[in-house]
């Protein structure tokens, strides 16, 4: 397995701190919800694929209610 294969993957703790600026427990909770953040296990380490995580976050965007303005 080459190093390039894992270049888009980070441990969930690093993803929490560097990518989304959230506590690692928050990201862990996201991975455990029914339609949660996709991840893969590499041994005992929960790994997040950054492009997939970005897609997942974009899919959770909400539009404000226009009648409230």
mmCIF file as Biopython writes it, N, C-alpha, C and O atoms, coordinates in Angstrom:
data_model
#
loop_
_atom_site.group_PDB
_atom_site.id
_atom_site.type_symbol
_atom_site.label_atom_id
_atom_site.label_alt_id
_atom_site.label_comp_id
_atom_site.label_asym_id
_atom_site.label_entity_id
_atom_site.label_seq_id
_atom_site.pdbx_PDB_ins_code
_atom_site.Cartn_x
_atom_site.Cartn_y
_atom_site.Cartn_z
_atom_site.occupancy
_atom_site.B_iso_or_equiv
_atom_site.auth_seq_id
_atom_site.auth_asym_id
_atom_site.pdbx_PDB_model_num
ATOM 1   N N  . UNK A ? 1  ? 0.860   -1.168 0.000  1.0 0.0 1  A 1 
ATOM 2   C CA . UNK A ? 1  ? 0.000   0.000  0.000  1.0 0.0 1  A 1 
ATOM 3   C C  . UNK A ? 1  ? 0.910   1.237  0.000  1.0 0.0 1  A 1 
ATOM 4   O O  . UNK A ? 1  ? 1.792   1.383  0.846  1.0 0.0 1  A 1 
ATOM 5   N N  . UNK A ? 2  ? 0.673   2.097  -0.952 1.0 0.0 2  A 1 
ATOM 6   C CA . UNK A ? 2  ? 1.518   3.291  -1.052 1.0 0.0 2  A 1 
ATOM 7   C C  . UNK A ? 2  ? 0.999   4.401  -0.139 1.0 0.0 2  A 1 
ATOM 8   O O  . UNK A ? 2  ? -0.160  4.399  0.275  1.0 0.0 2  A 1 
ATOM 9   N N  . UNK A ? 3  ? 1.877   5.336  0.160  1.0 0.0 3  A 1 
ATOM 10  C CA . UNK A ? 3  ? 1.510   6.472  1.008  1.0 0.0 3  A 1 
ATOM 11  C C  . UNK A ? 3  ? 0.457   7.336  0.324  1.0 0.0 3  A 1 
ATOM 12  O O  . UNK A ? 3  ? -0.370  7.944  1.002  1.0 0.0 3  A 1 
ATOM 13  N N  . UNK A ? 4  ? 0.472   7.402  -1.007 1.0 0.0 4  A 1 
ATOM 14  C CA . UNK A ? 4  ? -0.505  8.215  -1.738 1.0 0.0 4  A 1 
ATOM 15  C C  . UNK A ? 4  ? -1.927  7.701  -1.530 1.0 0.0 4  A 1 
ATOM 16  O O  . UNK A ? 4  ? -2.879  8.481  -1.548 1.0 0.0 4  A 1 
ATOM 17  N N  . UNK A ? 5  ? -2.072  6.403  -1.334 1.0 0.0 5  A 1 
ATOM 18  C CA . UNK A ? 5  ? -3.397  5.825  -1.137 1.0 0.0 5  A 1 
ATOM 19  C C  . UNK A ? 5  ? -4.089  6.437  0.077  1.0 0.0 5  A 1 
ATOM 20  O O  . UNK A ? 5  ? -5.301  6.647  0.061  1.0 0.0 5  A 1 
ATOM 21  N N  . UNK A ? 6  ? -3.329  6.721  1.118  1.0 0.0 6  A 1 
ATOM 22  C CA . UNK A ? 6  ? -3.907  7.240  2.355  1.0 0.0 6  A 1 
ATOM 23  C C  . UNK A ? 6  ? -3.845  8.753  2.470  1.0 0.0 6  A 1 
ATOM 24  O O  . UNK A ? 6  ? -4.180  9.293  3.525  1.0 0.0 6  A 1 
ATOM 25  N N  . UNK A ? 7  ? -3.428  9.457  1.427  1.0 0.0 7  A 1 
ATOM 26  C CA . UNK A ? 7  ? -3.233  10.897 1.577  1.0 0.0 7  A 1 
ATOM 27  C C  . UNK A ? 7  ? -4.533  11.667 1.806  1.0 0.0 7  A 1 
ATOM 28  O O  . UNK A ? 7  ? -4.492  12.757 2.377  1.0 0.0 7  A 1 
ATOM 29  N N  . UNK A ? 8  ? -5.678  11.144 1.387  1.0 0.0 8  A 1 
ATOM 30  C CA . UNK A ? 8  ? -6.963  11.815 1.615  1.0 0.0 8  A 1 
ATOM 31  C C  . UNK A ? 8  ? -7.652  11.339 2.894  1.0 0.0 8  A 1 
ATOM 32  O O  . UNK A ? 8  ? -8.775  11.753 3.181  1.0 0.0 8  A 1 
ATOM 33  N N  . UNK A ? 9  ? -6.999  10.486 3.652  1.0 0.0 9  A 1 
ATOM 34  C CA . UNK A ? 9  ? -7.560  9.921  4.873  1.0 0.0 9  A 1 
ATOM 35  C C  . UNK A ? 9  ? -6.845  10.487 6.084  1.0 0.0 9  A 1 
ATOM 36  O O  . UNK A ? 9  ? -5.625  10.656 6.069  1.0 0.0 9  A 1 
ATOM 37  N N  . UNK A ? 10 ? -7.607  10.784 7.144  1.0 0.0 10 A 1 
ATOM 38  C CA . UNK A ? 10 ? -7.018  11.252 8.401  1.0 0.0 10 A 1 
ATOM 39  C C  . UNK A ? 10 ? -7.751  10.571 9.559  1.0 0.0 10 A 1 
ATOM 40  O O  . UNK A ? 10 ? -8.922  10.213 9.426  1.0 0.0 10 A 1 
ATOM 41  N N  . UNK A ? 11 ? -7.071  10.394 10.687 1.0 0.0 11 A 1 
ATOM 42  C CA . UNK A ? 11 ? -7.772  9.892  11.873 1.0 0.0 11 A 1 
ATOM 43  C C  . UNK A ? 11 ? -8.874  10.884 12.274 1.0 0.0 11 A 1 
ATOM 44  O O  . UNK A ? 11 ? -8.726  12.091 12.080 1.0 0.0 11 A 1 
ATOM 45  N N  . UNK A ? 12 ? -9.957  10.378 12.822 1.0 0.0 12 A 1 
ATOM 46  C CA . UNK A ? 12 ? -11.092 11.254 13.121 1.0 0.0 12 A 1 
ATOM 47  C C  . UNK A ? 12 ? -10.721 12.360 14.099 1.0 0.0 12 A 1 
ATOM 48  O O  . UNK A ? 12 ? -11.305 13.443 14.049 1.0 0.0 12 A 1 
ATOM 49  N N  . UNK A ? 13 ? -9.766  12.113 14.984 1.0 0.0 13 A 1 
ATOM 50  C CA . UNK A ? 13 ? -9.364  13.159 15.934 1.0 0.0 13 A 1 
ATOM 51  C C  . UNK A ? 13 ? -8.696  14.322 15.211 1.0 0.0 13 A 1 
ATOM 52  O O  . UNK A ? 13 ? -8.927  15.483 15.550 1.0 0.0 13 A 1 
ATOM 53  N N  . UNK A ? 14 ? -7.871  14.014 14.221 1.0 0.0 14 A 1 
ATOM 54  C CA . UNK A ? 14 ? -7.224  15.060 13.423 1.0 0.0 14 A 1 
ATOM 55  C C  . UNK A ? 14 ? -8.253  15.793 12.564 1.0 0.0 14 A 1 
ATOM 56  O O  . UNK A ? 14 ? -8.196  17.013 12.416 1.0 0.0 14 A 1 
ATOM 57  N N  . UNK A ? 15 ? -9.201  15.030 11.995 1.0 0.0 15 A 1 
ATOM 58  C CA . UNK A ? 15 ? -10.278 15.640 11.206 1.0 0.0 15 A 1 
ATOM 59  C C  . UNK A ? 15 ? -11.062 16.621 12.069 1.0 0.0 15 A 1 
ATOM 60  O O  . UNK A ? 15 ? -11.399 17.716 11.621 1.0 0.0 15 A 1 
ATOM 61  N N  . UNK A ? 16 ? -11.349 16.232 13.298 1.0 0.0 16 A 1 
ATOM 62  C CA . UNK A ? 16 ? -12.108 17.083 14.214 1.0 0.0 16 A 1 
ATOM 63  C C  . UNK A ? 16 ? -11.365 18.378 14.499 1.0 0.0 16 A 1 
ATOM 64  O O  . UNK A ? 16 ? -11.949 19.460 14.434 1.0 0.0 16 A 1 
ATOM 65  N N  . UNK A ? 17 ? -10.098 18.273 14.809 1.0 0.0 17 A 1 
ATOM 66  C CA . UNK A ? 17 ? -9.322  19.449 15.204 1.0 0.0 17 A 1 
ATOM 67  C C  . UNK A ? 17 ? -8.984  20.361 14.040 1.0 0.0 17 A 1 
ATOM 68  O O  . UNK A ? 17 ? -9.111  21.580 14.155 1.0 0.0 17 A 1 
ATOM 69  N N  . UNK A ? 18 ? -8.552  19.786 12.910 1.0 0.0 18 A 1 
ATOM 70  C CA . UNK A ? 18 ? -8.026  20.593 11.810 1.0 0.0 18 A 1 
ATOM 71  C C  . UNK A ? 18 ? -9.046  20.948 10.740 1.0 0.0 18 A 1 
ATOM 72  O O  . UNK A ? 18 ? -9.008  22.049 10.192 1.0 0.0 18 A 1 
ATOM 73  N N  . UNK A ? 19 ? -9.952  20.032 10.438 1.0 0.0 19 A 1 
ATOM 74  C CA . UNK A ? 19 ? -10.879 20.262 9.322  1.0 0.0 19 A 1 
ATOM 75  C C  . UNK A ? 19 ? -12.167 20.968 9.748  1.0 0.0 19 A 1 
ATOM 76  O O  . UNK A ? 19 ? -12.600 21.914 9.090  1.0 0.0 19 A 1 
ATOM 77  N N  . UNK A ? 20 ? -12.775 20.519 10.831 1.0 0.0 20 A 1 
ATOM 78  C CA . UNK A ? 20 ? -14.083 21.077 11.209 1.0 0.0 20 A 1 
ATOM 79  C C  . UNK A ? 20 ? -14.066 21.843 12.522 1.0 0.0 20 A 1 
ATOM 80  O O  . UNK A ? 20 ? -15.092 22.386 12.934 1.0 0.0 20 A 1 
ATOM 81  N N  . UNK A ? 21 ? -12.918 21.894 13.183 1.0 0.0 21 A 1 
ATOM 82  C CA . UNK A ? 21 ? -12.760 22.666 14.429 1.0 0.0 21 A 1 
ATOM 83  C C  . UNK A ? 21 ? -13.829 22.301 15.464 1.0 0.0 21 A 1 
ATOM 84  O O  . UNK A ? 21 ? -14.473 23.175 16.046 1.0 0.0 21 A 1 
ATOM 85  N N  . UNK A ? 22 ? -14.002 21.011 15.679 1.0 0.0 22 A 1 
ATOM 86  C CA . UNK A ? 22 ? -14.951 20.498 16.657 1.0 0.0 22 A 1 
ATOM 87  C C  . UNK A ? 22 ? -14.236 19.535 17.585 1.0 0.0 22 A 1 
ATOM 88  O O  . UNK A ? 22 ? -13.146 19.054 17.276 1.0 0.0 22 A 1 
ATOM 89  N N  . UNK A ? 23 ? -14.848 19.260 18.713 1.0 0.0 23 A 1 
ATOM 90  C CA . UNK A ? 23 ? -14.286 18.304 19.659 1.0 0.0 23 A 1 
ATOM 91  C C  . UNK A ? 23 ? -14.354 16.907 19.027 1.0 0.0 23 A 1 
ATOM 92  O O  . UNK A ? 23 ? -15.328 16.593 18.343 1.0 0.0 23 A 1 
ATOM 93  N N  . UNK A ? 24 ? -13.348 16.077 19.245 1.0 0.0 24 A 1 
ATOM 94  C CA . UNK A ? 24 ? -13.379 14.722 18.682 1.0 0.0 24 A 1 
ATOM 95  C C  . UNK A ? 24 ? -14.617 13.911 19.077 1.0 0.0 24 A 1 
ATOM 96  O O  . UNK A ? 24 ? -15.066 13.062 18.307 1.0 0.0 24 A 1 
ATOM 97  N N  . UNK A ? 25 ? -15.171 14.163 20.268 1.0 0.0 25 A 1 
ATOM 98  C CA . UNK A ? 25 ? -16.402 13.442 20.651 1.0 0.0 25 A 1 
ATOM 99  C C  . UNK A ? 25 ? -17.568 13.818 19.746 1.0 0.0 25 A 1 
ATOM 100 O O  . UNK A ? 25 ? -18.437 12.989 19.478 1.0 0.0 25 A 1 
ATOM 101 N N  . UNK A ? 26 ? -17.594 15.061 19.273 1.0 0.0 26 A 1 
ATOM 102 C CA . UNK A ? 26 ? -18.654 15.489 18.353 1.0 0.0 26 A 1 
ATOM 103 C C  . UNK A ? 26 ? -18.554 14.705 17.054 1.0 0.0 26 A 1 
ATOM 104 O O  . UNK A ? 26 ? -19.557 14.195 16.556 1.0 0.0 26 A 1 
ATOM 105 N N  . UNK A ? 27 ? -17.356 14.607 16.506 1.0 0.0 27 A 1 
ATOM 106 C CA . UNK A ? 27 ? -17.162 13.859 15.258 1.0 0.0 27 A 1 
ATOM 107 C C  . UNK A ? 27 ? -17.450 12.379 15.481 1.0 0.0 27 A 1 
ATOM 108 O O  . UNK A ? 27 ? -18.036 11.733 14.612 1.0 0.0 27 A 1 
ATOM 109 N N  . UNK A ? 28 ? -17.059 11.839 16.599 1.0 0.0 28 A 1 
ATOM 110 C CA . UNK A ? 28 ? -17.375 10.446 16.918 1.0 0.0 28 A 1 
ATOM 111 C C  . UNK A ? 28 ? -18.885 10.233 16.944 1.0 0.0 28 A 1 
ATOM 112 O O  . UNK A ? 28 ? -19.378 9.223  16.442 1.0 0.0 28 A 1 
ATOM 113 N N  . UNK A ? 29 ? -19.616 11.174 17.523 1.0 0.0 29 A 1 
ATOM 114 C CA . UNK A ? 29 ? -21.081 11.094 17.553 1.0 0.0 29 A 1 
ATOM 115 C C  . UNK A ? 29 ? -21.645 11.138 16.136 1.0 0.0 29 A 1 
ATOM 116 O O  . UNK A ? 29 ? -22.589 10.414 15.818 1.0 0.0 29 A 1 
ATOM 117 N N  . UNK A ? 30 ? -21.065 11.994 15.276 1.0 0.0 30 A 1 
ATOM 118 C CA . UNK A ? 30 ? -21.515 12.054 13.877 1.0 0.0 30 A 1 
ATOM 119 C C  . UNK A ? 30 ? -21.358 10.696 13.196 1.0 0.0 30 A 1 
ATOM 120 O O  . UNK A ? 30 ? -22.219 10.297 12.411 1.0 0.0 30 A 1 
ATOM 121 N N  . UNK A ? 31 ? -20.279 9.988  13.485 1.0 0.0 31 A 1 
ATOM 122 C CA . UNK A ? 31 ? -20.057 8.688  12.836 1.0 0.0 31 A 1 
ATOM 123 C C  . UNK A ? 31 ? -21.017 7.622  13.350 1.0 0.0 31 A 1 
ATOM 124 O O  . UNK A ? 31 ? -21.265 6.634  12.659 1.0 0.0 31 A 1 
ATOM 125 N N  . UNK A ? 32 ? -21.554 7.801  14.538 1.0 0.0 32 A 1 
ATOM 126 C CA . UNK A ? 32 ? -22.439 6.791  15.123 1.0 0.0 32 A 1 
ATOM 127 C C  . UNK A ? 32 ? -23.913 7.007  14.820 1.0 0.0 32 A 1 
ATOM 128 O O  . UNK A ? 32 ? -24.725 6.126  15.103 1.0 0.0 32 A 1 
ATOM 129 N N  . UNK A ? 33 ? -24.287 8.156  14.249 1.0 0.0 33 A 1 
ATOM 130 C CA . UNK A ? 33 ? -25.702 8.400  13.956 1.0 0.0 33 A 1 
ATOM 131 C C  . UNK A ? 33 ? -26.139 7.597  12.731 1.0 0.0 33 A 1 
ATOM 132 O O  . UNK A ? 33 ? -25.307 7.133  11.951 1.0 0.0 33 A 1 
ATOM 133 N N  . UNK A ? 34 ? -27.443 7.439  12.573 1.0 0.0 34 A 1 
ATOM 134 C CA . UNK A ? 34 ? -27.998 6.580  11.522 1.0 0.0 34 A 1 
ATOM 135 C C  . UNK A ? 34 ? -27.507 6.946  10.117 1.0 0.0 34 A 1 
ATOM 136 O O  . UNK A ? 34 ? -27.084 6.066  9.367  1.0 0.0 34 A 1 
ATOM 137 N N  . UNK A ? 35 ? -27.554 8.193  9.762  1.0 0.0 35 A 1 
ATOM 138 C CA . UNK A ? 35 ? -27.059 8.653  8.456  1.0 0.0 35 A 1 
ATOM 139 C C  . UNK A ? 35 ? -25.781 9.450  8.664  1.0 0.0 35 A 1 
ATOM 140 O O  . UNK A ? 35 ? -25.598 10.526 8.095  1.0 0.0 35 A 1 
ATOM 141 N N  . UNK A ? 36 ? -24.919 8.907  9.476  1.0 0.0 36 A 1 
ATOM 142 C CA . UNK A ? 36 ? -23.757 9.635  9.944  1.0 0.0 36 A 1 
ATOM 143 C C  . UNK A ? 36 ? -22.605 9.734  8.971  1.0 0.0 36 A 1 
ATOM 144 O O  . UNK A ? 36 ? -22.645 9.230  7.849  1.0 0.0 36 A 1 
ATOM 145 N N  . UNK A ? 37 ? -21.594 10.397 9.447  1.0 0.0 37 A 1 
ATOM 146 C CA . UNK A ? 37 ? -20.362 10.619 8.708  1.0 0.0 37 A 1 
ATOM 147 C C  . UNK A ? 37 ? -19.710 9.277  8.376  1.0 0.0 37 A 1 
ATOM 148 O O  . UNK A ? 37 ? -19.431 8.491  9.280  1.0 0.0 37 A 1 
ATOM 149 N N  . UNK A ? 38 ? -19.463 9.002  7.082  1.0 0.0 38 A 1 
ATOM 150 C CA . UNK A ? 38 ? -18.812 7.742  6.710  1.0 0.0 38 A 1 
ATOM 151 C C  . UNK A ? 38 ? -17.370 7.689  7.225  1.0 0.0 38 A 1 
ATOM 152 O O  . UNK A ? 38 ? -16.689 8.712  7.300  1.0 0.0 38 A 1 
ATOM 153 N N  . UNK A ? 39 ? -16.924 6.501  7.571  1.0 0.0 39 A 1 
ATOM 154 C CA . UNK A ? 39 ? -15.560 6.301  8.050  1.0 0.0 39 A 1 
ATOM 155 C C  . UNK A ? 39 ? -15.129 4.878  7.743  1.0 0.0 39 A 1 
ATOM 156 O O  . UNK A ? 39 ? -15.946 4.037  7.368  1.0 0.0 39 A 1 
ATOM 157 N N  . UNK A ? 40 ? -13.861 4.619  7.903  1.0 0.0 40 A 1 
ATOM 158 C CA . UNK A ? 40 ? -13.311 3.269  7.766  1.0 0.0 40 A 1 
ATOM 159 C C  . UNK A ? 40 ? -12.411 3.024  8.967  1.0 0.0 40 A 1 
ATOM 160 O O  . UNK A ? 40 ? -11.814 3.951  9.514  1.0 0.0 40 A 1 
ATOM 161 N N  . UNK A ? 41 ? -12.324 1.773  9.364  1.0 0.0 41 A 1 
ATOM 162 C CA . UNK A ? 41 ? -11.436 1.415  10.458 1.0 0.0 41 A 1 
ATOM 163 C C  . UNK A ? 41 ? -10.126 0.907  9.867  1.0 0.0 41 A 1 
ATOM 164 O O  . UNK A ? 41 ? -10.119 0.046  8.987  1.0 0.0 41 A 1 
ATOM 165 N N  . UNK A ? 42 ? -9.028  1.448  10.361 1.0 0.0 42 A 1 
ATOM 166 C CA . UNK A ? 42 ? -7.691  0.996  9.996  1.0 0.0 42 A 1 
ATOM 167 C C  . UNK A ? 42 ? -7.078  0.485  11.297 1.0 0.0 42 A 1 
ATOM 168 O O  . UNK A ? 42 ? -6.474  1.243  12.056 1.0 0.0 42 A 1 
ATOM 169 N N  . UNK A ? 43 ? -7.244  -0.800 11.534 1.0 0.0 43 A 1 
ATOM 170 C CA . UNK A ? 43 ? -6.899  -1.357 12.843 1.0 0.0 43 A 1 
ATOM 171 C C  . UNK A ? 43 ? -7.912  -0.844 13.849 1.0 0.0 43 A 1 
ATOM 172 O O  . UNK A ? 43 ? -9.112  -1.079 13.705 1.0 0.0 43 A 1 
ATOM 173 N N  . UNK A ? 44 ? -7.435  -0.146 14.863 1.0 0.0 44 A 1 
ATOM 174 C CA . UNK A ? 44 ? -8.333  0.432  15.873 1.0 0.0 44 A 1 
ATOM 175 C C  . UNK A ? 44 ? -8.604  1.908  15.636 1.0 0.0 44 A 1 
ATOM 176 O O  . UNK A ? 44 ? -9.282  2.556  16.433 1.0 0.0 44 A 1 
ATOM 177 N N  . UNK A ? 45 ? -8.078  2.436  14.544 1.0 0.0 45 A 1 
ATOM 178 C CA . UNK A ? 45 ? -8.188  3.873  14.285 1.0 0.0 45 A 1 
ATOM 179 C C  . UNK A ? 45 ? -9.331  4.145  13.311 1.0 0.0 45 A 1 
ATOM 180 O O  . UNK A ? 45 ? -9.386  3.570  12.223 1.0 0.0 45 A 1 
ATOM 181 N N  . UNK A ? 46 ? -10.232 5.021  13.711 1.0 0.0 46 A 1 
ATOM 182 C CA . UNK A ? 46 ? -11.342 5.439  12.863 1.0 0.0 46 A 1 
ATOM 183 C C  . UNK A ? 46 ? -10.805 6.496  11.902 1.0 0.0 46 A 1 
ATOM 184 O O  . UNK A ? 46 ? -10.364 7.562  12.331 1.0 0.0 46 A 1 
ATOM 185 N N  . UNK A ? 47 ? -10.841 6.197  10.595 1.0 0.0 47 A 1 
ATOM 186 C CA . UNK A ? 47 ? -10.287 7.084  9.577  1.0 0.0 47 A 1 
ATOM 187 C C  . UNK A ? 47 ? -11.413 7.752  8.785  1.0 0.0 47 A 1 
ATOM 188 O O  . UNK A ? 47 ? -12.416 7.122  8.450  1.0 0.0 47 A 1 
ATOM 189 N N  . UNK A ? 48 ? -11.223 9.033  8.495  1.0 0.0 48 A 1 
ATOM 190 C CA . UNK A ? 48 ? -12.195 9.817  7.737  1.0 0.0 48 A 1 
ATOM 191 C C  . UNK A ? 48 ? -11.595 10.144 6.378  1.0 0.0 48 A 1 
ATOM 192 O O  . UNK A ? 48 ? -10.465 10.626 6.293  1.0 0.0 48 A 1 
ATOM 193 N N  . UNK A ? 49 ? -12.346 9.884  5.319  1.0 0.0 49 A 1 
ATOM 194 C CA . UNK A ? 49 ? -11.944 10.250 3.960  1.0 0.0 49 A 1 
ATOM 195 C C  . UNK A ? 49 ? -12.439 11.680 3.727  1.0 0.0 49 A 1 
ATOM 196 O O  . UNK A ? 49 ? -13.644 11.921 3.654  1.0 0.0 49 A 1 
ATOM 197 N N  . UNK A ? 50 ? -11.508 12.616 3.613  1.0 0.0 50 A 1 
ATOM 198 C CA . UNK A ? 50 ? -11.857 14.038 3.588  1.0 0.0 50 A 1 
ATOM 199 C C  . UNK A ? 50 ? -12.808 14.403 2.445  1.0 0.0 50 A 1 
ATOM 200 O O  . UNK A ? 50 ? -13.785 15.106 2.705  1.0 0.0 50 A 1 
ATOM 201 N N  . UNK A ? 51 ? -12.588 13.972 1.190  1.0 0.0 51 A 1 
ATOM 202 C CA . UNK A ? 51 ? -13.560 14.333 0.136  1.0 0.0 51 A 1 
ATOM 203 C C  . UNK A ? 51 ? -14.971 13.812 0.421  1.0 0.0 51 A 1 
ATOM 204 O O  . UNK A ? 51 ? -15.950 14.501 0.135  1.0 0.0 51 A 1 
ATOM 205 N N  . UNK A ? 52 ? -15.084 12.619 0.972  1.0 0.0 52 A 1 
ATOM 206 C CA . UNK A ? 52 ? -16.399 12.061 1.307  1.0 0.0 52 A 1 
ATOM 207 C C  . UNK A ? 52 ? -17.024 12.837 2.459  1.0 0.0 52 A 1 
ATOM 208 O O  . UNK A ? 52 ? -18.230 13.085 2.455  1.0 0.0 52 A 1 
ATOM 209 N N  . UNK A ? 53 ? -16.221 13.223 3.441  1.0 0.0 53 A 1 
ATOM 210 C CA . UNK A ? 53 ? -16.729 13.997 4.573  1.0 0.0 53 A 1 
ATOM 211 C C  . UNK A ? 53 ? -17.241 15.360 4.105  1.0 0.0 53 A 1 
ATOM 212 O O  . UNK A ? 53 ? -18.259 15.845 4.599  1.0 0.0 53 A 1 
ATOM 213 N N  . UNK A ? 54 ? -16.541 15.972 3.161  1.0 0.0 54 A 1 
ATOM 214 C CA . UNK A ? 54 ? -17.004 17.263 2.629  1.0 0.0 54 A 1 
ATOM 215 C C  . UNK A ? 54 ? -18.349 17.098 1.933  1.0 0.0 54 A 1 
ATOM 216 O O  . UNK A ? 54 ? -19.238 17.934 2.091  1.0 0.0 54 A 1 
ATOM 217 N N  . UNK A ? 55 ? -18.501 16.019 1.162  1.0 0.0 55 A 1 
ATOM 218 C CA . UNK A ? 55 ? -19.792 15.740 0.507  1.0 0.0 55 A 1 
ATOM 219 C C  . UNK A ? 55 ? -20.883 15.540 1.543  1.0 0.0 55 A 1 
ATOM 220 O O  . UNK A ? 55 ? -21.991 16.054 1.387  1.0 0.0 55 A 1 
ATOM 221 N N  . UNK A ? 56 ? -20.577 14.795 2.602  1.0 0.0 56 A 1 
ATOM 222 C CA . UNK A ? 56 ? -21.558 14.531 3.651  1.0 0.0 56 A 1 
ATOM 223 C C  . UNK A ? 56 ? -21.984 15.842 4.308  1.0 0.0 56 A 1 
ATOM 224 O O  . UNK A ? 56 ? -23.172 16.059 4.547  1.0 0.0 56 A 1 
ATOM 225 N N  . UNK A ? 57 ? -21.025 16.710 4.599  1.0 0.0 57 A 1 
ATOM 226 C CA . UNK A ? 57 ? -21.346 18.000 5.213  1.0 0.0 57 A 1 
ATOM 227 C C  . UNK A ? 57 ? -22.173 18.871 4.274  1.0 0.0 57 A 1 
ATOM 228 O O  . UNK A ? 57 ? -23.123 19.517 4.715  1.0 0.0 57 A 1 
ATOM 229 N N  . UNK A ? 58 ? -21.828 18.899 2.990  1.0 0.0 58 A 1 
ATOM 230 C CA . UNK A ? 58 ? -22.608 19.686 2.018  1.0 0.0 58 A 1 
ATOM 231 C C  . UNK A ? 58 ? -24.039 19.150 1.909  1.0 0.0 58 A 1 
ATOM 232 O O  . UNK A ? 58 ? -24.977 19.925 1.718  1.0 0.0 58 A 1 
ATOM 233 N N  . UNK A ? 59 ? -24.209 17.837 2.028  1.0 0.0 59 A 1 
ATOM 234 C CA . UNK A ? 59 ? -25.539 17.232 1.972  1.0 0.0 59 A 1 
ATOM 235 C C  . UNK A ? 59 ? -26.406 17.589 3.168  1.0 0.0 59 A 1 
ATOM 236 O O  . UNK A ? 59 ? -27.623 17.407 3.121  1.0 0.0 59 A 1 
ATOM 237 N N  . UNK A ? 60 ? -25.810 18.088 4.231  1.0 0.0 60 A 1 
ATOM 238 C CA . UNK A ? 60 ? -26.550 18.465 5.431  1.0 0.0 60 A 1 
ATOM 239 C C  . UNK A ? 60 ? -26.916 19.945 5.462  1.0 0.0 60 A 1 
ATOM 240 O O  . UNK A ? 60 ? -27.497 20.420 6.439  1.0 0.0 60 A 1 
ATOM 241 N N  . UNK A ? 61 ? -26.580 20.675 4.399  1.0 0.0 61 A 1 
ATOM 242 C CA . UNK A ? 61 ? -26.899 22.107 4.362  1.0 0.0 61 A 1 
ATOM 243 C C  . UNK A ? 61 ? -28.407 22.309 4.349  1.0 0.0 61 A 1 
ATOM 244 O O  . UNK A ? 61 ? -29.151 21.536 3.746  1.0 0.0 61 A 1 
ATOM 245 N N  . UNK A ? 62 ? -28.833 23.348 5.016  1.0 0.0 62 A 1 
ATOM 246 C CA . UNK A ? 62 ? -30.258 23.682 5.065  1.0 0.0 62 A 1 
ATOM 247 C C  . UNK A ? 62 ? -30.452 25.078 4.513  1.0 0.0 62 A 1 
ATOM 248 O O  . UNK A ? 62 ? -29.622 25.965 4.715  1.0 0.0 62 A 1 
ATOM 249 N N  . UNK A ? 63 ? -31.542 25.260 3.826  1.0 0.0 63 A 1 
ATOM 250 C CA . UNK A ? 63 ? -31.891 26.592 3.318  1.0 0.0 63 A 1 
ATOM 251 C C  . UNK A ? 63 ? -32.789 27.282 4.327  1.0 0.0 63 A 1 
ATOM 252 O O  . UNK A ? 63 ? -33.702 26.662 4.873  1.0 0.0 63 A 1 
ATOM 253 N N  . UNK A ? 64 ? -32.539 28.561 4.581  1.0 0.0 64 A 1 
ATOM 254 C CA . UNK A ? 64 ? -33.392 29.263 5.531  1.0 0.0 64 A 1 
ATOM 255 C C  . UNK A ? 64 ? -34.828 29.386 5.000  1.0 0.0 64 A 1 
ATOM 256 O O  . UNK A ? 64 ? -35.068 29.384 3.792  1.0 0.0 64 A 1 
ATOM 257 N N  . UNK A ? 65 ? -35.742 29.490 5.916  1.0 0.0 65 A 1 
ATOM 258 C CA . UNK A ? 65 ? -37.142 29.642 5.551  1.0 0.0 65 A 1 
ATOM 259 C C  . UNK A ? 65 ? -37.366 31.061 5.019  1.0 0.0 65 A 1 
ATOM 260 O O  . UNK A ? 65 ? -37.202 32.026 5.766  1.0 0.0 65 A 1 
ATOM 261 N N  . UNK A ? 66 ? -37.741 31.205 3.729  1.0 0.0 66 A 1 
ATOM 262 C CA . UNK A ? 66 ? -37.902 32.551 3.150  1.0 0.0 66 A 1 
ATOM 263 C C  . UNK A ? 66 ? -39.055 33.351 3.777  1.0 0.0 66 A 1 
ATOM 264 O O  . UNK A ? 66 ? -39.053 34.581 3.714  1.0 0.0 66 A 1 
ATOM 265 N N  . UNK A ? 67 ? -40.024 32.676 4.373  1.0 0.0 67 A 1 
ATOM 266 C CA . UNK A ? 67 ? -41.159 33.407 4.956  1.0 0.0 67 A 1 
ATOM 267 C C  . UNK A ? 67 ? -40.779 34.112 6.262  1.0 0.0 67 A 1 
ATOM 268 O O  . UNK A ? 67 ? -41.550 34.935 6.755  1.0 0.0 67 A 1 
ATOM 269 N N  . UNK A ? 68 ? -39.634 33.813 6.819  1.0 0.0 68 A 1 
ATOM 270 C CA . UNK A ? 68 ? -39.209 34.431 8.071  1.0 0.0 68 A 1 
ATOM 271 C C  . UNK A ? 68 ? -38.611 35.830 7.865  1.0 0.0 68 A 1 
ATOM 272 O O  . UNK A ? 68 ? -38.416 36.561 8.836  1.0 0.0 68 A 1 
ATOM 273 N N  . UNK A ? 69 ? -38.327 36.199 6.650  1.0 0.0 69 A 1 
ATOM 274 C CA . UNK A ? 69 ? -37.678 37.484 6.403  1.0 0.0 69 A 1 
ATOM 275 C C  . UNK A ? 69 ? -38.625 38.620 6.391  1.0 0.0 69 A 1 
ATOM 276 O O  . UNK A ? 69 ? -38.216 39.764 6.194  1.0 0.0 69 A 1 
#
